[in-house]
Amino acid sequence: MRYDRELMKKTLVVMKRVKEIKEKRERQFYVNRMKSNVQKEKADNVREIERNLDLLVAPAARNTPQIQKATAAIKRMQKAKETEEEDAAGDDSGSDAGDMDDE
């Protein structure tokens, strides 16, 4: 094939455009993959704050009514979650025992 300046010029322009499209797709792919990660990371952060609340509050400030209410609320939520998990575990074992009686 013979050298054609116009063809070479068009080819270079098209190659740049293809590169732009490829980079845009890669960025969008990354963003889509990280969307679910944001929610998971936020939940992890909340759990860590609940676990280490005593490190966030100064010892002198722990006796304020607002902090006491907040810690009490967090403790109630944790207890409620634990009882839900125990109930769910108890329900599963109860249904298995009932199945064995039928045999």
Secondary structure, DSSP 8 states (H G I E B T S, - for coil): ----HHHHHHHHHHHHHHHHHHHHHHHHHHHHHHHHHHHHHHHHHHHHHHHTHHHHS-GGGGGSHHHHHHHHHHHHHHHHHHHHHHHHHHHHHHHHHHHHHH-
